[in-house]
Structures are given as C-alpha cells and as structure tokens.
Amino acid sequence: MPDPLPRQLPRWSELRPLLQLAPPARRAARVAGAGSIDDLRALARRYTPRAAFDYVDGAAETELSLTRARLAFERVEFRPRVLVDVSDPRPATTILGRPAALPVVLAPTGFTRMMHHRGEFAVAPAAARAGVPYALSTMGTVSPERLAAAQGDDGADRWFQLYLWRDRGASKELIARAADSGFRTLVLTVDTPVAGARLRDVRNGLTIPPALTARTLADMARHPSWWLNLLTTEPLAFASLTSTNGTVATLVDSVFDPAADQDDLDWLRGTWDGPLVVKGVQTAEDARRMVDAGADAVVVSNHGGRQLDRAVTPLEELPAVLDLVSDRAEVYLDGGIRNGADVVAAVALGARACLVGRAYLYGLMAGGEAGVERVLEILSADIRRTMALLGAATLDELDAGSVRLRGTCA
Ligand SMILES: Cc1cc2nc3c(=O)[nH]c(=O)nc-3n(C[C@H](O)[C@H](O)[C@H](O)COP(=O)(O)O)c2cc1C
C-alpha cells in the first residue's frame, strides 16, 4: 500500500522563509534605520543563531535581577525645568580624568566573536569614534596586543577587565601585557567567584567552541551568513585563556579563583599603577571597602543579572553607595541600560557614567561595526534629547531634583 504521507523534495517557496537570506544592503539599511536598541535587538535575534543570541540576552536562574533592573528604570520619572536655554545640550564629561563624549563606557563582554565574527575588532573602533572608553574582557576573543595593534593611534581610551585566576602569576602576566599594549585602566570584576547558572545556555547546549550537533547544523540553514563567517575566519576561541573547551560555566569554575579576597585587591593595587576600577560592587559597605583599598572607581553592578539572581538592583543601591564613597571615588552603574534616558536618569541620581553591555552587543549581532555605531548614535541622540527636554544643557545641571523613582516618592 502506498505511504499516505510520502516524503517530497522541499520546494524553494517553502524553504525561502526559513533561510532569511537578507542581501547585505538590505540588512545594512535595516541597521541604519533602527530607531531604538529594541529595534536592533529584534534584528540581532533574526540574524544570529539562538544559542548566541540567548547567551547575550539571557541572565541567571529566573532572570529576576535583570527584570528588576529594567523595572527600576521604568520607575524613573523626570522633573523637567522649563524656559531654560537648551539650544546646545552637551553630554560630554570626564571619566577617570579623560574626556569622554558621553557618560558611557562599553562594558567588558566575553566571547565577543561569537556575536559577530569581527568581535572586538568591530566594537573598539566604533567606541573610539564615538569618544567613549571600551573595556576588553579577560574572556575576550582578541588579545590585548592584537586589538591595540589594529586600533593604532586612534586616541581610544582602552580599558582592560580582569578576572582573578587561580594562577596569580598568569594574572600578573596578563595585566602587564595589557599595560604594555596601552590599556590605561584596569577593571577588576568581583562578582564572579563561581559561574552563574545561565539556564538558557544549559537548555541550548552552548559550548565553546560551538559544537556541530544536529541542532547547530539545522541552524546553519537559518543563519547562513553567521555560519559562513564563523567557518571562514580564524577559529573562535578565548584569546587569553589556554583551556577553552566546554561550557562557559565549566571554564569559569576551573580558571577563576573563588578564594580571591581583600588581600588580592591590595596586591593588585600594588601591582597596577594606573586607574583601578572595581566592578560588581553590590552594597555600599563593600564599595567603601574597595575605595579604602585604593579603588579609583566602583561599578555598582550585578553583572547584568548574569551571576547572583535576585541580587540588589543597581539603580536602587546607587544612593547608598554615593553616600559612602562619592567624595573619594567615581561611581558608575550598569545593568539594564537600554536607552539614553536610562543613562540620564542614572547620572541625575549621581552616577558618573553608565556601562552598557547587551545594548552594544545587540548592535554587533545585528550589523557588526555599523551596528555598534548605530547603538552609540541612538544613545547619544537619546541623551541629548532627554537633557534638552529635561532642561539641562550640561550633565552638571542634572541632579537628584531632576528625577524621582515612582513608588518611593509622593
Ligand atoms: C554576553 C555578556 C558577556 C559578559 N562578559 C563579561 C566579562 O567577560 N567580564 C565582565 O566583567 N562582565 C561581563 N559581562 C557583564 C557586563 O560587563 C555588564 O556588567 C552587563 O552586561 C551590564 O548589563 P547590560 O548588559 O544589561 O547592560 C558580560 C555581559 C554580557 C551580556
């Protein structure tokens, strides 16, 4: 008896929607026409395999920390001053003594070449052109030397982010290499004694490098240009780590040192002459401890919700941190920044600058360097417009009176 449901060759009309082959010009036009970070996020989702998109978009466990970071920004209510001259809003500032065009730093993010094959080579020049610092991660996919050589003398403010490894000698060697390559600021991340439980990565079976499983092979048909770029450029690997096989969590747990403590910060302060930023501070008392130990700045951050779920919400902890350390150190904030108004709100509440992570990675996934550039254009336009509407011609004119958090004030 003939099979009532025989197999047939796929028809092009059926395959075409699955392939999503956007001609490069159309994709570039979509990126250039994106009006918000959310638009770029939608493009990123479309052009990037799910495991890579989720690695960026996801957070730890129930993802409550990230949700709450966003909710805190949604509680922001601006209190504009009217009839003031805002014909030329100027969002320039200084960050650790150097001029920055915006109160923004591109945060360190690992495994960047998974988002787009050009990875850090696409992010760094966009940051330099926009006049904001960019922090290269210890988990980066390009070494400090290669990034510095590719950038040349473009005036970039280069920061290097450090995770303390079990092997202190190797950590010391790495920061010496960063210093020799012209990275002027060291960022020590302190919220990662062990890997957070990023459940999307577990469900997606994300490994480094990506394994060629049946699922990834099927994905090739849906994201052909991403795969083509991956397979025709140098292998995707961490540039500063020698052991690179397995999941991010196994790697973090084998290389990072959960025994790192205050003595290590003292050691680092004695080793590194330049500005030292401690990132991942989540309480005011810890901020004071870090500044007492010689930190020049702290980042109130819970790693974008990727480590301890239900950790303190940075925007809500900011005032207490400022109370204890703002006379001795700069205070930055990150987590959930998705538009320039978020940055303005954080600055009004006292942050010197905001680090942004996912926002620029969405741009990178959507369109490489042009996508990161678009993110920075959007943030810059948002910040200027919000300042003008708020009645602040300079960042100094923003203060706690410019903003309140609904739910805490009348
Ligand atoms: C994909 C990804 C990778 C990250 N890798 C690192 C890292 O290697 N080192 C680090 O200190 N922080 C890392 N972070 C945290 C960011 O530096 C930053 O704290 C966080 O992204 C801020 O939240 P946001 O993404 O909502 O802006 C990473 C974040 C993301 C999204």
The ligand as an SDF file (V2000), in Angstrom:
LIG
                    3D

 31 33  0  0  0  0  0  0  0  0999 V2000
   27.3490   38.4130   26.7930 C   0  0  0  0  0  0  0  0  0  0  0  0
   27.9280   39.0750   28.0020 C   0  0  0  0  0  0  0  0  0  0  0  0
   29.2160   38.7690   28.4000 C   0  0  0  0  0  0  0  0  0  0  0  0
   29.7760   39.3850   29.5190 C   0  0  0  0  0  0  0  0  0  0  0  0
   31.0790   39.1320   29.8500 N   0  0  0  0  0  0  0  0  0  0  0  0
   31.6520   39.8180   30.8610 C   0  0  0  0  0  0  0  0  0  0  0  0
   33.0430   39.6830   31.1320 C   0  0  0  0  0  0  0  0  0  0  0  0
   33.7450   38.9480   30.4480 O   0  0  0  0  0  0  0  0  0  0  0  0
   33.5610   40.3900   32.1580 N   0  0  0  0  0  0  0  0  0  0  0  0
   32.7950   41.2290   32.9240 C   0  0  0  0  0  0  0  0  0  0  0  0
   33.3130   41.8530   33.8590 O   0  0  0  0  0  0  0  0  0  0  0  0
   31.4830   41.3860   32.6820 N   0  0  0  0  0  0  0  0  0  0  0  0
   30.9110   40.7160   31.6520 C   0  0  0  0  0  0  0  0  0  0  0  0
   29.5850   40.9120   31.3740 N   0  0  0  0  0  0  0  0  0  0  0  0
   28.8010   41.8840   32.1860 C   0  0  0  0  0  0  0  0  0  0  0  0
   28.9060   43.2840   31.5660 C   0  0  0  0  0  0  0  0  0  0  0  0
   30.2000   43.8050   31.6830 O   0  0  0  0  0  0  0  0  0  0  0  0
   27.9160   44.2380   32.2450 C   0  0  0  0  0  0  0  0  0  0  0  0
   28.1210   44.2220   33.6360 O   0  0  0  0  0  0  0  0  0  0  0  0
   26.4660   43.9030   31.9450 C   0  0  0  0  0  0  0  0  0  0  0  0
   26.3440   43.4780   30.6070 O   0  0  0  0  0  0  0  0  0  0  0  0
   25.5830   45.1180   32.1810 C   0  0  0  0  0  0  0  0  0  0  0  0
   24.2410   44.8290   31.9220 O   0  0  0  0  0  0  0  0  0  0  0  0
   23.5300   45.1150   30.4980 P   0  0  0  0  0  0  0  0  0  0  0  0
   24.0070   44.0340   29.5860 O   0  0  0  0  0  0  0  0  0  0  0  0
   22.0870   44.9730   30.7950 O   0  0  0  0  0  0  0  0  0  0  0  0
   23.9630   46.4710   30.0250 O   0  0  0  0  0  0  0  0  0  0  0  0
   29.0020   40.3010   30.2670 C   0  0  0  0  0  0  0  0  0  0  0  0
   27.7030   40.5980   29.8650 C   0  0  0  0  0  0  0  0  0  0  0  0
   27.1690   40.0100   28.7450 C   0  0  0  0  0  0  0  0  0  0  0  0
   25.7770   40.3780   28.3280 C   0  0  0  0  0  0  0  0  0  0  0  0
  1  2  1  0
  2  3  1  0
  2 30  2  0
  3  4  2  0
  4  5  1  0
  4 28  1  0
  5  6  2  0
  6  7  1  0
  6 13  1  0
  7  8  2  0
  7  9  1  0
  9 10  1  0
 10 11  2  0
 10 12  1  0
 12 13  2  0
 13 14  1  0
 14 15  1  0
 14 28  1  0
 15 16  1  0
 16 17  1  0
 16 18  1  0
 18 19  1  0
 18 20  1  0
 20 21  1  0
 20 22  1  0
 22 23  1  0
 23 24  1  0
 24 25  2  0
 24 26  1  0
 24 27  1  0
 28 29  2  0
 29 30  1  0
 30 31  1  0
M  END
$$$$
